């Protein structure tokens, strides 16, 4: 399933929405840091400018006096050097009664092309001192040039006025600019990470990309599972009943959509696999078995993950014999299957640390006998991305689902797993995303439960009305 690298507008909005809190937290931090920097390390500066008018005359070869009408640009470089001459600055300070040229106050000279105007500017933290310095510096400089060239070629055309707004935009403007800039950078980073991220996410178009059904988005249940495993006695209880309402609803949706995906065809055996370890495959398989059993079906959950059997740990019990004993003819079905504390739920353990490939010919006999006693057999297998025996087992069952940990599986790895199932002609019913962030699915479930609470209240009100009517009828 090769695809071109690119993002639609919807993908960009999803990337930003997924971590929207960063667009708030980081700009706030940057704004605070900018405020501290501006307050302690910077200051506003003001610029006062004087317009000098230049007009030079000369006598041409015919003896006619002519005027250079565009001379200012030629003299800017000269004036930049002359205006900083010690005698000019000293004279300016003397007339202003300053002990010396203030620190932090700079002088600039510029000219508009093809004009006779030169702008002399003084920039510093004190606006009034900048105005005084610019006006006095313009006068002193004009006198200096007149004395040097023996002609009145430079005049002060427009005096400087008191600047009222900082020439650097003001320190206050730096704070919102820093916040907006950081927000833009965060948004850019989120989009860049989305482009570089090749992992499968629950809020993506997995059904279109992998050409299969997305059966459910199972809300993360880490806290509930940790609490379940800490209490040894609780392992004898129904695992699904120990989960939150959100997780239970996710499993119910999974069970319902599995039946829909079967499209009316018999589904007596089901393989549950994953791409890699630690995707919650075994816990989902057991919770799904509990849900199916609660519907009145006789369900057998068989632990076929020989390398890392987990079902027995969750149930708090282990069997001495398993399917390998059955396939070798050393045990009957009743010896490898035990009843659990959950009504209608039965369990088959895995003790032999070896694959079942060598016994697949006898495996059909096992399936045929299970169909006589159970409505559904769920096989918890090894991750298909690591061991091929899961694909061989999937080819023997009526359907297969892949558990995908949200945001933890590479797209190429899941693609290979699906290709393996297609190669052995296994019937893939779809994907179930596990460990989905409650934040991402909170809106949907909050609406769902508001809807449920509304009808619960409506049923309670109707029930009360019916009781009152019955009481009136009895009185009459």
ABEGO torsion letter per residue (X at the ends): XBBBBEBBAAAAAAAAAAAAAAAAAAAAAAAAAAAAAAAAABBBBBBBBBBBBBBBBBBBAAGBBBBBABAAAAAAAAAAAAAABAAAAAAAAAAAGBABBBBGBBBBBBBBBGBABBBBBBBBABAAAAAAAAAAAAAAAAAAAAAAAGBBABBBABBBBBBABBAAGEAAAAAAAAAAAAAAAAAAAAAAAAAABABBBAABBAAAAAGBBBABBBBBAAAAAAAAAABAAAAABBAAAABBAAAAAAAAAAAAAAAAAAGGBBBABBBBBBABBGAGAAAAAAAAAAAAAAAGBBBBBBBABAABBAAAAAAGBBBABBAAAAAAGABBAAAABBBBABBGBBBBBBABBBBAAAAAAAAAAAAAAAAAABABBBBBBBBAAABAAAAAAAAABABBBBBBBBGABBAAAAAAAAAAAAAAGBBBAEBBBBGBBAAAAAAAAAAAAAAAAAAAAAAAAAAAAAAAAAAAAAAX
